[in-house]
Amino acid sequence: MASEDCRVYHERQKLQFCLLHALNNLFQENNAFTRAHLNAIAEKLVLDEPNKEPWTPLSFVFKPHHNSVTGNYDINVLISALEEKGKSVVWHDHRNGASSIDLDGPEATHKLMGIVLNVPVRRFGGIWKSRHWVALRKINELWYNLDSDLPTPHTFKDTDEVRQFLDNVINDNGEILLVMNDRN
């Protein structure tokens, strides 16, 4: 689904496919990744694991790197998917705060492609605790929060507001993953 702003692609949340939506929002492209593609990455990760879990009847649904029905992909799927597209992931050190992230470089030559967050969420009146993947990206010199739970992308007014948002993510026990272009 494209947002009202035709310059910014924005997928909305379905089930627990927030990593799929975050990746497509990050790449600004419908089907940059598909459910089948992410499932294949997760299955390959299982085959490559040296210490395989024993099979149980629930193994058809609850797999080590995702849930085959609802999604809920893990960090290993994210990293593998991004590496396929020539990107790398740098885990941001919380001790440095958001001020240490270079958000100001020009899009065309900047090493930072975007940011993926993994944030704690509570759903169903706080009964269900989980984590949620969110993409942030600079598009046409503006930073956007492309959270699939939002009805439309949120435009940040400036990089100070982005840094404040990221500091709040850190304070709320969220993870910040910097998606880097591997150009020199």
Secondary structure, 3 states (H helix, E strand, C coil): CECCCCCCECCCCCCECHHHHHHHHHHCCCCCCCHHHHHHHHHHHHHHCCCCCCCCHHHHCEECCEECCCECCCHHHHHHHHHHCCEEEEECCHHHCHHHCCCCCCCCCCCEEEEEEEEEEEECCCCEEEEEEEEEEEECCEEEECCCCCCCCEECCCHHHHHHHHHHHHHCCCEEEEEEECCC
